[in-house]
Amino acid sequence: MDFLQMTKERYSVRKFDSRPVEEEKLHRILEAGRVAPTAVNYQPQRILVLRKEEAMEALSRCTRYVFGAGVALLVCYDKNVSWKNRGGKDMGEVDVSIVTTQMMYAAQELGLGTLWVGSYKEDLLRELFSLPEFLVPVAILMVGYPADDAKPHPVLHESRYAPEHSIFYDTFEGIKPGESNAGKH
């Protein structure tokens, strides 16, 4: 499938069916995350694969956005490993965002659906899954087969700004906070 077309068709699945995710597909998704580019190739990502019923039940105590997924990937970074730029900015969150995105599209290519979850009770997540202090959770990627009646949310999926809203050429001159259409095109 054409990559751009795949990105347009992908949507956040909010209803999964009960079919288990096959091991070979899960390994392929994880491999896509493993080979993702990271700052200075430090590879700070640490991924906790949750697939047992007890683990998914525990996860549902941390977030309400499980929706019957068969697998959840808790994507973290090791803040002792992640690269920091000269200004001290930690690139770990950027790195694991790239990792999560690659896994999301790998799942899409394999006929699976995903939901990127950023809303969770971090303290409870740390407690229930024994996250050490040096691991920083960034995303939970729910993975599974979309239910037959799953469909994209019309507002959240179809509603997109025109390119001029966010794409500027050569300068941001004249742009104001919260505005678009101010750049020279």
KAJO-V789482 format. One record per pair of residues at least 6 apart in sequence whose C-alpha atoms are under 6 Angstrom apart, sorted by the first residue. I is the first residue (numbers start at 1). J is the second residue. D is the distance in Angstrom with one decimal. If there is no record, write none. Layout:
# KAJO-V789482
I_J_D / I_J_D
This chain:
# KAJO-V789482
11_152_5.6 / 12_114_5.9 / 12_115_4.7 / 13_113_5.9 / 13_114_5.6 / 13_115_5.4 / 14_67_5.6 / 15_67_5.2 / 15_147_5.7 / 15_150_5.6 / 16_68_5.2 / 16_69_5.4 / 16_145_5.6 / 16_146_4.4 / 16_147_4.6 / 17_145_5.8 / 17_146_5.8 / 17_147_4.4 / 20_70_5.8 / 21_144_6.0 / 29_103_5.1 / 29_106_5.4 / 29_107_5.9 / 32_102_5.8 / 32_103_5.5 / 33_99_4.6 / 33_102_5.8 / 33_103_5.3 / 36_99_5.3 / 38_95_5.0 / 44_77_5.1 / 44_78_5.2 / 44_81_5.5 / 44_82_5.1 / 45_76_5.7 / 45_77_4.4 / 45_96_5.8 / 46_76_5.1 / 46_77_5.5 / 47_74_5.5 / 47_75_4.7 / 48_73_5.7 / 48_74_5.0 / 49_73_4.9 / 50_71_5.7 / 50_72_5.0 / 51_71_4.6 / 62_120_5.4 / 62_121_5.0 / 62_125_5.8 / 63_120_4.7 / 69_142_5.8 / 69_143_5.7 / 69_144_5.2 / 70_144_5.2 / 71_142_6.0 / 71_143_5.1 / 72_141_5.5 / 72_142_4.4 / 72_143_5.9 / 73_140_5.5 / 73_141_5.0 / 74_140_4.5 / 75_137_6.0 / 75_138_6.0 / 75_139_5.3 / 75_140_6.0 / 76_135_6.0 / 76_136_5.1 / 76_137_4.1 / 76_138_5.5 / 77_92_5.8 / 77_135_5.5 / 77_136_5.3 / 78_134_5.6 / 78_135_4.6 / 79_134_5.6 / 82_92_5.1 / 83_91_5.7 / 84_90_4.4 / 84_91_5.9 / 112_144_5.5 / 112_145_4.9 / 113_143_5.8 / 113_144_5.5 / 113_145_5.6 / 113_146_5.6 / 114_142_5.2 / 114_143_4.6 / 115_141_5.7 / 115_142_5.0 / 116_140_6.0 / 116_141_4.7 / 117_139_5.7 / 117_140_5.0 / 118_139_5.2 / 164_181_5.6 / 165_180_4.7 / 165_181_5.5 / 168_183_5.4 / 169_185_5.5 / 172_183_5.3 / 174_182_5.5 / 175_182_4.8
